[in-house]
Amino acid sequence: MADFIVAGRQFRTQSDYKAALRDQAQIEAIKNKINMEQPGEVIRLSTDLKAGKYQLVTLVGRDFKDEVQELAEKYKKQGYTKDSRVKLSKQKKKAAGTRKKSSKDTQKKVSLEDYDAKMQKEIKEVLKKREKRRKLIVVLCSIIALGCFGYYGVYYYYAGKTQADYNNLSELKGSTTLASASGTQGVTIHYTEEEEEIELTVLEEYETLYNKNKRMIGWLKIEDTNIDYPVLQTTDNIFYLDHNFEQEYDRNGSLFLDAECDIVHRNTNLIIYGHHMRSGKMFGNLNKYSSESYYKEHPTIQFDTIYEKGTYQVMYVFRSKIYNEDEIVFKYYQFFDAVSEKEFTSNMQEMAALSLYDTGVTASFGDELLTLSTCDNSETDGRFVVVAKRIQ
């Protein structure tokens, strides 16, 4: 087996090894930006690391966090605060000044008149070509910049429009205006199965929204976050990748329940997908759960089906990927039902092994689970996953 060693830490899999390399690169970037001899900067960095500003997920990252934490505590004991700043020693200032001076001294001044007429002409031609090339590059860069600004302008315009639309939908929760106008208050849905008829009544809170879109199956909300959206479902997992609640094309897509899931005949595990949007919309902020402190501030998830309310407690947080069909490995996105306690326990063990930290929350055979899944750019076809169990 190959030695996957980074910063003195050995890793079992290539995936963990690559994650450690990413952590190491990010740590180097932080050290280039932060002066570890400045108490204030170190204390602020310690606060940022605790808040999850930097996504350090391996033991290499944890070692760095511990190092910064220890140094910050040392500075605090010495009376420094996050606003403290100390002067560099005279020796360091002198060394910096010497380097700057020597750099200037090595530069020899040369003028055009130092060359003969023929050489001056050739130099002028070269400079003229360079100037033309410079102007062309400036024009091209300006066009590219305008294109980028235009792209991001359109992107954030539609992101804002999407959020405004969902804000309007949030206001319709609990409203019976549309239901009253259409005379459909007290919506009852009948399911016929093997000569048995099941009758379910849509919660009054969701009647208006259900009448706007019959594909709505519930609402997902995480307190104190922007995740507060309706959840939709179709017979495939494609349509709502790029369509919104109004059935219009929207690159933000919608949150949707896997087509294999059934909220009437409840699966062991309900899986909800959403895009990891750069704007933070949909599941754009779900990966904040990679920080244990963020989890502790947001330990529960509210997921209501249109028929009943539900509260779930976060249990596992992990990174995974979409595997090839022939790969024999745990595929969380294929876990919908556990037909036996042995199968359920096996799946729980797989997820616990992948989890970024231990929440202390466990589940037993018969518990109902909820899985939130979004894209993760840490690797090709990567996924970021949060799994919770129902507690109400």
N, C-alpha and C positions, 0 to 999 in steps of 0.2 A: 504494500500500500504506500502511495506517495506521502512524503512528509509535508503536511499542510501547516507550516509554522509561520506565524506573524508576531513580531514583537515579543518573542519568547513564549508565545501561546500556541499550542498544537490543536488543530481542528480535525474533526472526524471526517467531514464530507467536503467535497469541492465547493458546494454552495456556501457552507459556513466559512470556508477559507476565503472565497471571493468577498463575502460580506465583511470579513475582518480586514481585507485589503482596502475596501471602501472606507471603513472606519479609520484605518491608518492614514489614508490620503486626506480625509476630512480633518483629522487631528493635526496633520502637518499644516494644512491651510489655516486652521485656528491659531496655531503657534506662530505662523508668519504674520498674523493680524494682531494677535494679543501679545503685549509685552509682559512676560511672566514676572518681571522685576517691579512692575507697577502694581501695588496692592489693590488700588481701586479697580483696575482692569481685571485682575484675578477674581476679586469678589463678585464683580458683575458677571463674569464668565461662569462662575459657580452657580449663580442664580439662574442664568440662561440654561445651563445644563439640567438643573433640577426641573425647570419649566418645560423641558423637552424641545427647546429651540433647535438643538442639533440632534439628528437622528443617529445616535451611536447605539448599535444593537448587539454587539458581540463583547466577549471578554476583553478584547483590546480597548474598546470604547469604555467599558466599565473601569478598567485599570486607570485610564486617563481621567475619568470622572472622579475616582477616588483620589488621584494625585492632586487634581485641582481643588477638590473639597478640603483635603488636608492642608494645602498651602493657604487657602482662603481662611480657614479656621486659625491658622498661625498668624496671619495678618490681622485678623479681627482681635485676637488676644493682645496684639501689640497696639491696639487702639485705632487701627485704620478702618475706614468705611468705603462704600462703593464709589464715593466722590474723591477719595484720597489720591494724591499724585505726588511722587517724590522726585527730586532732581537727580539727574544722572551724575555720577562721580566726575570729578575734574579729569581724572585719568581717561575716562571714556570720552569725555568731550574733546580732550586734547587729541586722542587717537582719531576721532572722527574728523577733526579739523585738519590733521596732518594728511589723512587720506584725500580729503577734498582739495587741499593745496597741491599735493603731488600730482593729482589727476590733471589739474589745470596747467601745471608746469610742463607736463609731457606733451601738451598740445603745441605744435609749431605753427605759427601764423604764416600762411602762404598767400600771395596775391597773384592776380592774373598777369600783371606786368612782369612777373619773374620769368615768364616764358616768351619764346620768340613769336613773331607774327603768325607763322603757319600753325604753331601749336595753339595759340590763342584762338584762331579760327575754328580749329577742331574742337576745342573745349567749349566754345560758344555753341557749336552745332549739337554737341552732346547735351549741354544744359538746356538748349531749346527743345530737344526731343523729350528730355526728362520733364520739362515743364508741361508739354503737351500731354504726356502720359499722366502726369499728376492731375491735370485738369480733367482728363477723361475719367480717372479713378474717382475724383471728387463728384463728378456728375453721376457716375454709376452708383456710388455709395449713397448719394442723395436720393436717387430713384429707389434703391433698395430700402433706404430708411423710410421714405414716404410709403412704400408698399407695406413695410412692417407696421408702421403707425396706423395705416389704413386697416390692415388685418386685425391688429389688436383693438382698434377702435370698434370695428364691426363685432369682434368677438365679445368685448365687454359690453357693447350695446345689447347684444342678444342675451348675454348672461344676466344683465340688469333687467331686461324685459322678462326673461324666464323667472327671475326671482320675484318680480312684481306680480306676475301671473300666479305664482304659488302663494304669494301673500294674500292675493284675492281669494284663492281657494281656501286658505286657512280661515279667512273671515266667514266662509260659507259653512265651516264646521259648526254644527249646532243650529244652523239656520234651516227653517222649514219653508222659506219663501217659495223656492222653486217647487217643492213638493206640494205646497198648498195650491199654487197656481195651476199645477197639472193634475190636481185631484188625486195624488198618489201618496198621501200621508199614510204612514203605517204600512210600508212596503213589505210584503210577504213573498218569499221565493219558495217554489215547490220543486223538489227533486224526486224523481221517480226512479227507483232502483229495485230490480227483482221483485216487482209487484208490491214494493213498500214505498210509501210516499213520505218524504221528509219535508217538513214545513219549518222554514227559518225566517225570522223577522229581522230586517235591517234596523240597526240601532238608529234611533231618531236623529242622533248627532250627524249621521252620515247619509241621511235620506236625500238631501238636496244634491250632494256630490255624486251619489250613486245614480241619480236621475240624469246628471250631466254626462256620465260615462259609466256604462254598465260593466266595463272591464275593471273598474275599481274593486279591489278586494280588501283594502284596509288602509291604515295610516301609521307611519313610523315617525317617532319623535324621540330625540335625546335632549333632555333639559340642558339649557345654557349652551346650546350649539345651534348651528344653522340647519341641522338635520331635522326637518319638520315637513314631511312630504307625504302625499298619497302614494299608495303602492298599487300597481296595476298588474294584470296577468293576461297573457294570450296563450294560444296553443303552441307557440314557439317561443324561443328566447331571442328573437331578432327584432321584431317590430319596435319595441320600446327602447332599443339602443339609440335610436335617433328620432323618436316622436315624443311629444309631450302629452299632457293630460287631455288637451283639446284635439288630439289625433293629428296635430300639425307637425311638419318636419322641424326638428330642433336638435342641434348637435349635442346639447346637454343631455338629451334622452330623458328617461324617467326611472324611478325606482320600480323594479318589477320582481314578482315572485317567480321562481323557476316553474316552468310548465309542468314538471313532474310532481309538484306539490299540490296538495288538496286541503283547503281550509275547512271543508265540510267534514270529510273523513280524515281527520287530522293526522298528518305524518309525524313521525318521531322528530324530524328536523325540517324546518321551513327555511329555505335559502332565498335571500333577497339580494339582488344585484343592483349596482349603481356605478356610474362613471366616476373616476377620480379626476374631476375637473380642476384645471389650474386655478380657476377663479375661486375655488372652494365650494362651488355648488355641488349638488347631489352628494356623493360620498368623497368629495374633495378633501375633507378634513378627517375622514375616518382613521387615517394612519397616525393621527395624534395619539391613538391608543397604544402606540409603540412605547410611549412613556408611561411607566407605572404610576407616576404622580397624576397624570391625566386620567388614567383609569380610576384612581381613588376619588377624583373629583366628579367623575361621571360613571358610577358603578352600575346604573340601571338603564334599561331601554324600554320605552313604551311602544308596544306594537298591538294595535287593535285591528281585528278583522272587522268587516262590516257587521258582523253578528255579535261579537263579544270583545270586551276589553282584555288586555293582557300586559303584565309587567314582567320583565326578564332581567336577570342578574348576570353581568358579564362573567364569563368563566375562563375562556381561553382567548389569547391574542397571538396570532402567528402569521408567518409568511409562507407561501406555498407557490405553486405554479400549475399551469395546465400541462399535463403529461401526455405522452403518446399512448395510444390505446393499448399497445402491447407491453408497456412498462408496468411491472408488478410493484406497486407502491400505493400508499394510502392516498386516495383522491377524495378530498372533502366534498367536492362538488357532485359526487355520486352517492353521498350518504344522505338518504331520505328516510329510510325505515330500517329499524333493527328488529328482526323477527325473533331474536332470542337475547337473553341476558348476556350470554357469552359474546355475541356479535356487538352488542351495545358497549360492553366493557372494553372490548378490543379497540373500537373506534375512539372511546374516551382516552385510552392510553396513548393512541397515536397522536391525538391533538394535544394532550398534556406534554408529550415529548417535544412537540414543535413550539409550544407556547413560549413567548419571550420572557414571561415572568409567572410566578405562582400567585394566583389570586386567592387561593385557599378555598375556592368554590368548587364543589364536585357535583356530579349528577348520578342518579341511579336509574336502572332500567324502569321505564314507565314515565320518566320525566319528559316534558316537551321542550324541545330546543329551537333556538332561532340563530341562524347564521347570516351575517352581513359580509358581502364579498365585493371587493373592488380591485382595480388594476394596481400593480406595484412595479415601478420602473427599476427596481434593484436587479432584475434579471429578465431575460426574454420570457414573455408570457407569464410574468410574475403576478401574484395575487396577494392582497393583504386581507386578512380574515379575522372577524370578531365573532365568537360563539358565546351565546348566553342561554341560560335555562329559565323556564317560566317559574315565577314564584307567586304570582297572583293571577 
